[in-house]
Amino acid sequence: MPEPESPLAPPAPGTLPPDGLSRVALWTASAHAREHERPAPYVRDPWAADFVRAAGFTGGPPGDGPLQRLLPDWAVVRTRFFDEFLVGAARSGCRQVVLLGAGLDTRALRLDWPTGTHVFEVDDPALLAFKEHVLGEAAPSCGRRTTVGADPGGSWGDELLAAGLDPRRPTVWLAETYLYHLPPAAVESLVGTMTRLSAPGSAFGAECVNAGTASSSFVAPFLEALSATGISWRWQLADPPAWWAEHGWDAEVADPFTLPYLVQRLAPYLPLLTEAAAKCVFLTTGRLGGR
């Protein structure tokens, strides 16, 4: 049984770095844990409840507005969307998968990867150490899993190369919810590194915040509650395809209401979803352009 490649010693049980992104990771894990208990879950993540218990985590996103009530179900459908995107990209030739700001993501263990897929998880060393402690001897479902202890919002390219990424081969990158927690300059640096290390045929996925809806009555109360916890959505876009094109990528935004599983799960919330609410974030994917 192959073991995850990580030189990090496990921390004491229940230890997580006391920062905002660790809380965000636990919000997602909590949503996955509840989803896993459904008769026909959209996301099967048997480790999610273990993360929640080990961290002694209770609660969820701050406040009690309509967006907060919707968020756990949104986290599940977003995960499902990017699950399908990543596996599709791997089957199309991107056998290197890089999860930037991987958090408590267990895709390397739970998805049906094609033979030869190598999944890299880049995140804070302490968070990854907590994750390895909880996962224990759990075997990856991909060919190879490598953790890279580095700040994805800082300098991480050399560490990823040292861990085995081959920039001559196509890579699919995912920054599921990570980018909008960073200052714009850090996003520019991260995407620049991602682009520099990408071969022709590479792809990316990212959830991007819609700058045009951040002040709406649906989103603004949540952002105020979030800010009080020290977490904020710092990077926002009005036109994702245009922004990504300026950075070398051909991008598109998914229409969420063409996704049957999303419509089914969010049906109870449809009366709340004005146009601004329905488009408060963009599920964005793309391919490396011009190469």
C-alpha positions as CSV (number, residue, x, y, z in Angstrom):
1,M,0.0,0.0,0.0
2,P,1.7,3.3,-1.1
3,E,2.0,6.0,1.6
4,P,1.6,9.7,1.0
5,E,5.0,11.3,0.2
6,S,5.4,13.9,3.0
7,P,8.4,14.5,5.3
8,L,6.2,16.3,7.8
9,A,5.8,14.8,11.3
10,P,2.1,14.5,12.4
11,P,1.0,17.1,14.9
12,A,-0.9,16.3,18.1
13,P,-4.4,15.1,17.3
14,G,-6.9,18.0,16.8
15,T,-4.2,20.5,15.9
16,L,-4.8,22.9,13.0
17,P,-3.1,26.3,12.3
18,P,-5.4,29.0,13.8
19,D,-6.0,30.8,10.5
20,G,-9.0,31.7,8.5
21,L,-8.3,29.3,5.6
22,S,-8.2,26.4,8.0
23,R,-11.7,27.3,9.1
24,V,-12.8,27.5,5.5
25,A,-11.4,24.0,4.9
26,L,-13.4,22.7,7.9
27,W,-16.6,24.4,6.6
28,T,-16.2,22.4,3.4
29,A,-15.3,19.2,5.3
30,S,-18.4,19.6,7.5
31,A,-20.6,19.9,4.3
32,H,-18.9,16.9,2.8
33,A,-19.5,14.9,6.0
34,R,-23.2,15.6,6.0
35,E,-23.4,14.8,2.3
36,H,-21.6,11.5,2.7
37,E,-24.5,10.3,5.0
38,R,-27.1,10.9,2.3
39,P,-28.6,7.8,0.5
40,A,-27.2,9.0,-2.8
41,P,-24.5,11.6,-2.1
42,Y,-23.2,13.9,-4.8
43,V,-19.8,13.7,-3.0
44,R,-18.5,10.5,-1.3
45,D,-15.9,11.6,1.2
46,P,-15.6,9.1,4.1
47,W,-12.7,11.1,5.6
48,A,-14.6,14.4,6.0
49,A,-16.2,13.5,9.3
50,D,-12.8,12.4,10.6
51,F,-11.3,15.8,9.9
52,V,-14.2,17.5,11.7
53,R,-13.9,15.3,14.8
54,A,-10.1,15.5,15.0
55,A,-10.3,19.3,14.9
56,G,-13.1,19.5,17.4
57,F,-15.0,21.6,14.9
58,T,-18.5,22.8,15.4
59,G,-20.4,25.5,13.6
60,G,-20.1,26.9,10.1
61,P,-19.9,30.1,8.1
62,P,-20.7,33.2,10.3
63,G,-24.1,34.8,10.4
64,D,-27.5,33.5,9.5
65,G,-28.5,35.0,6.2
66,P,-29.8,33.2,3.1
67,L,-26.3,32.9,1.6
68,Q,-25.0,31.2,4.8
69,R,-27.9,28.7,4.7
70,L,-27.2,27.9,1.1
71,L,-23.5,27.5,1.4
72,P,-23.2,23.9,2.6
73,D,-25.2,22.7,-0.3
74,W,-23.3,25.0,-2.7
75,A,-20.0,23.6,-1.4
76,V,-21.2,20.1,-2.3
77,V,-22.3,21.0,-5.9
78,R,-19.1,23.0,-6.4
79,T,-17.1,20.0,-5.3
80,R,-19.1,17.8,-7.7
81,F,-18.5,20.2,-10.6
82,F,-14.7,20.3,-10.1
83,D,-14.6,16.5,-9.4
84,E,-16.0,15.9,-12.9
85,F,-13.8,18.6,-14.4
86,L,-10.5,17.2,-12.9
87,V,-11.2,13.6,-13.8
88,G,-12.2,14.6,-17.4
89,A,-9.0,16.6,-17.8
90,A,-6.9,13.7,-16.5
91,R,-8.6,11.3,-18.9
92,S,-7.9,13.8,-21.7
93,G,-4.2,13.8,-21.0
94,C,-3.5,15.9,-17.9
95,R,-2.0,13.2,-15.8
96,Q,-0.5,15.7,-13.4
97,V,-3.0,17.3,-11.0
98,V,-2.1,20.2,-8.8
99,L,-4.4,21.3,-6.0
100,L,-3.4,24.8,-4.9
101,G,-4.6,25.6,-1.4
102,A,-5.6,21.9,-1.1
103,G,-6.9,22.2,2.4
104,L,-8.6,19.0,3.5
105,D,-9.3,18.0,-0.1
106,T,-9.4,14.2,-0.5
107,R,-9.7,13.9,-4.3
108,A,-6.5,12.0,-4.5
109,L,-8.1,9.2,-2.4
110,R,-11.7,9.2,-3.5
111,L,-11.9,9.9,-7.3
112,D,-11.6,7.3,-10.1
113,W,-8.4,8.5,-11.6
114,P,-7.0,7.1,-14.9
115,T,-3.8,5.1,-14.6
116,G,-0.7,7.1,-14.1
117,T,-2.2,10.2,-12.5
118,H,0.0,12.1,-10.1
119,V,-1.8,14.4,-7.6
120,F,0.1,17.1,-5.9
121,E,-1.4,18.9,-2.9
122,V,0.1,22.4,-2.1
123,D,-0.7,24.1,1.2
124,D,0.5,25.2,4.5
125,P,2.8,22.6,6.1
126,A,0.9,22.6,9.4
127,L,-2.4,22.0,7.7
128,L,-1.0,19.2,5.6
129,A,0.5,17.6,8.7
130,F,-2.9,17.6,10.4
131,K,-4.4,16.1,7.3
132,E,-1.8,13.3,7.2
133,H,-2.3,12.5,10.8
134,V,-6.1,12.1,10.2
135,L,-5.7,10.1,7.0
136,G,-3.2,7.7,8.5
137,E,-2.7,4.7,6.2
138,A,-5.5,5.6,3.7
139,A,-4.4,4.6,0.2
140,P,-4.7,7.0,-2.7
141,S,-6.9,6.1,-5.7
142,C,-4.5,7.9,-8.0
143,G,-1.1,6.4,-9.1
144,R,0.9,8.7,-6.9
145,R,0.0,11.4,-4.3
146,T,2.5,14.0,-3.1
147,T,2.0,16.7,-0.5
148,V,4.0,20.0,-1.0
149,G,4.3,22.1,2.2
150,A,4.5,25.6,0.9
151,D,2.4,28.8,0.9
152,P,0.4,28.8,-2.3
153,G,0.0,32.5,-1.9
154,G,3.7,33.0,-1.8
155,S,6.7,31.1,-3.4
156,W,5.9,27.5,-4.2
157,G,7.1,26.8,-7.8
158,D,10.5,25.5,-6.9
159,E,9.0,23.3,-4.2
160,L,6.6,21.8,-6.6
161,L,9.3,21.1,-9.2
162,A,11.4,19.5,-6.5
163,A,8.4,17.3,-5.5
164,G,8.3,15.9,-9.1
165,L,6.1,18.1,-11.3
166,D,7.3,17.9,-14.9
167,P,6.6,21.2,-16.6
168,R,7.0,19.5,-20.0
169,R,3.8,17.5,-19.4
170,P,0.2,18.8,-19.3
171,T,-1.1,19.7,-15.9
172,V,-4.6,20.4,-14.6
173,W,-4.6,23.0,-11.8
174,L,-7.3,23.6,-9.3
175,A,-7.7,26.6,-7.0
176,E,-11.2,25.7,-5.9
177,T,-11.9,28.5,-3.4
178,Y,-8.4,29.7,-2.7
179,L,-7.8,32.7,-5.0
180,Y,-10.4,35.1,-3.8
181,H,-9.0,35.0,-0.3
182,L,-5.7,36.4,-1.6
183,P,-4.8,40.0,-2.4
184,P,-4.8,40.7,-6.2
185,A,-1.0,40.9,-6.4
186,A,-0.7,37.5,-4.8
187,V,-3.2,36.1,-7.4
188,E,-1.2,37.6,-10.2
189,S,2.0,35.9,-8.8
190,L,0.3,32.6,-8.3
191,V,-1.3,32.5,-11.8
192,G,2.1,33.6,-13.3
193,T,3.8,30.6,-11.7
194,M,1.0,28.3,-12.8
195,T,1.3,29.5,-16.3
196,R,5.1,29.3,-16.4
197,L,5.0,25.6,-15.2
198,S,2.2,24.6,-17.7
199,A,2.9,22.7,-20.9
200,P,0.6,22.8,-24.0
201,G,-2.7,21.1,-23.2
202,S,-2.8,22.2,-19.6
203,A,-6.0,23.2,-17.9
204,F,-7.3,25.0,-14.8
205,G,-10.3,25.3,-12.6
206,A,-11.2,28.0,-10.1
207,E,-14.2,29.5,-8.4
208,C,-14.1,33.3,-8.9
209,V,-16.1,35.9,-7.0
210,N,-18.3,38.2,-9.1
211,A,-17.3,41.8,-8.4
212,G,-20.6,43.0,-9.7
213,T,-22.7,41.3,-7.0
214,A,-20.5,41.7,-3.9
215,S,-22.6,44.7,-2.7
216,S,-25.9,43.0,-3.4
217,S,-28.4,42.4,-0.5
218,F,-27.8,38.6,-0.9
219,V,-24.0,38.8,-0.6
220,A,-23.1,41.9,1.4
221,P,-24.4,40.7,4.8
222,F,-22.3,37.5,4.5
223,L,-19.2,39.4,3.6
224,E,-19.7,41.7,6.6
225,A,-20.1,38.6,8.9
226,L,-17.1,37.0,7.3
227,S,-14.9,40.1,7.7
228,A,-15.6,40.1,11.4
229,T,-13.9,36.7,11.6
230,G,-10.8,38.0,9.9
231,I,-11.6,36.3,6.6
232,S,-12.5,38.2,3.5
233,W,-13.0,37.8,-0.3
234,R,-10.2,40.0,-1.5
235,W,-10.0,39.2,-5.2
236,Q,-13.1,39.8,-7.4
237,L,-13.7,39.8,-11.1
238,A,-16.2,41.3,-13.4
239,D,-15.3,39.3,-16.5
240,P,-13.4,36.1,-15.8
241,P,-12.8,35.1,-19.5
242,A,-11.2,38.5,-20.2
243,W,-9.0,38.4,-17.1
244,W,-7.8,34.9,-17.7
245,A,-7.1,35.7,-21.4
246,E,-4.8,38.5,-20.3
247,H,-2.9,35.8,-18.4
248,G,-2.6,33.3,-21.2
249,W,-5.6,31.1,-20.6
250,D,-8.8,30.5,-22.7
251,A,-11.5,30.4,-20.0
252,E,-15.2,29.9,-19.8
253,V,-17.8,30.3,-17.0
254,A,-20.3,27.5,-16.5
255,D,-24.0,28.2,-16.5
256,P,-24.9,26.5,-13.1
257,F,-28.5,26.0,-14.1
258,T,-27.4,23.6,-16.9
259,L,-26.1,21.3,-14.2
260,P,-28.9,18.9,-13.2
261,Y,-27.5,18.0,-9.8
262,L,-27.2,21.7,-8.9
263,V,-30.7,22.5,-9.9
264,Q,-32.0,19.5,-7.9
265,R,-30.0,20.3,-4.8
266,L,-30.6,24.1,-4.8
267,A,-34.3,23.8,-5.7
268,P,-35.4,24.9,-2.1
269,Y,-33.4,28.1,-2.5
270,L,-34.6,29.1,-5.9
271,P,-37.1,31.7,-4.6
272,L,-34.1,33.5,-3.0
273,L,-31.9,33.5,-6.1
274,T,-32.2,36.8,-7.8
275,E,-30.0,37.3,-10.8
276,A,-27.3,38.9,-8.6
277,A,-27.5,36.0,-6.1
278,A,-27.4,33.3,-8.7
279,K,-24.3,34.9,-10.2
280,C,-22.4,35.8,-7.1
281,V,-19.5,33.4,-8.0
282,F,-18.3,32.0,-11.3
283,L,-17.4,28.3,-11.8
284,T,-14.5,29.0,-14.1
285,T,-12.4,26.5,-16.2
286,G,-10.0,26.9,-19.1
287,R,-7.1,25.7,-21.2
288,L,-3.7,27.2,-21.8
289,G,-4.0,29.4,-24.8
290,G,-1.6,30.0,-27.7
291,R,0.7,27.0,-27.1
